Amino acid sequence: MKNQKAVDSYIGSIGEIATLLEDLKGYVVDNHMDIAPEDVNWGHAGSAQHLLALLNEAAVFAGIRHEK
């Protein structure tokens, strides 16, 4: 195959993305970013909003969301 190195790189990147998404799901969704509800402050809220903005940017780049 003419572009085997590109294919291998692409497949490797997709695998890393899948792993990262699973890790994020475990940390953010399942574990609430290691923050107990009674300990949440505005810093935590800002961090969650920043993470959401980054994920939205990635979703727009991937073509699964449109810019707001």
RODO-2510 file (C-alpha; in nm, 4 decimals, decimal comma):
residues 68
     n   res          X          Y          Z
     1     m     0,0000     0,0000     0,0000
     2     k     0,1364     0,3378    -0,1006
     3     n     0,0353     0,5222     0,2180
     4     q     0,0897     0,2449     0,4739
     5     k     0,2777     0,4733     0,7142
     6     a    -0,0086     0,7245     0,7052
     7     v    -0,2631     0,4451     0,7577
     8     d    -0,0634     0,3077     1,0501
     9     s    -0,0341     0,6548     1,2038
    10     y    -0,4061     0,7188     1,1564
    11     i    -0,5059     0,3860     1,3124
    12     g    -0,2680     0,4437     1,6035
    13     s    -0,4096     0,7905     1,6633
    14     i    -0,7676     0,6618     1,6528
    15     g    -0,6755     0,3981     1,9106
    16     e    -0,5207     0,6598     2,1378
    17     i    -0,8281     0,8807     2,1002
    18     a    -1,0541     0,5888     2,1974
    19     t    -0,8412     0,5199     2,5054
    20     l    -0,8380     0,8868     2,6045
    21     l    -1,2160     0,9115     2,5689
    22     e    -1,2637     0,6079     2,7931
    23     d    -1,0250     0,7573     3,0497
    24     l    -1,2092     1,0910     3,0365
    25     k    -1,5433     0,9177     3,0758
    26     g    -1,4184     0,7346     3,3823
    27     y    -1,2631     1,0432     3,5382
    28     v    -1,5218     1,3060     3,4504
    29     v    -1,8546     1,1253     3,4217
    30     d    -1,8162     0,8244     3,6486
    31     n    -1,5859     0,9811     3,9091
    32     h    -1,6935     1,3482     3,8906
    33     m    -1,3293     1,4599     3,8520
    34     d    -1,2485     1,3234     4,2001
    35     i    -1,4522     1,6001     4,3631
    36     a    -1,7235     1,5289     4,6176
    37     p    -2,0392     1,7376     4,5585
    38     e    -2,0034     1,9051     4,8978
    39     d    -1,6504     2,0208     4,8052
    40     v    -1,7372     2,1872     4,4727
    41     n    -1,6360     2,5523     4,4449
    42     w    -1,6239     2,8081     4,1630
    43     g    -1,2747     2,6934     4,0672
    44     h    -1,4101     2,3444     4,0037
    45     a    -1,7013     2,4899     3,8068
    46     g    -1,4567     2,6898     3,5941
    47     s    -1,2404     2,3834     3,5326
    48     a    -1,5445     2,1837     3,4224
    49     q    -1,6510     2,4660     3,1892
    50     h    -1,3000     2,4865     3,0428
    51     l    -1,2939     2,1114     2,9821
    52     l    -1,6371     2,1346     2,8188
    53     a    -1,5135     2,4127     2,5887
    54     l    -1,2128     2,2023     2,4837
    55     l    -1,4316     1,8986     2,4171
    56     n    -1,6765     2,1112     2,2185
    57     e    -1,3844     2,2420     2,0125
    58     a    -1,2732     1,8848     1,9427
    59     a    -1,6302     1,7880     1,8478
    60     v    -1,6540     2,0799     1,6046
    61     f    -1,3174     1,9838     1,4547
    62     a    -1,4372     1,6230     1,4155
    63     g    -1,7534     1,7447     1,2427
    64     i    -1,9977     1,6063     1,4971
    65     r    -2,0999     1,9459     1,6340
    66     h    -2,1462     2,2883     1,4862
    67     e    -2,0021     2,6073     1,6305
    68     k    -2,2333     2,7772     1,8756
***
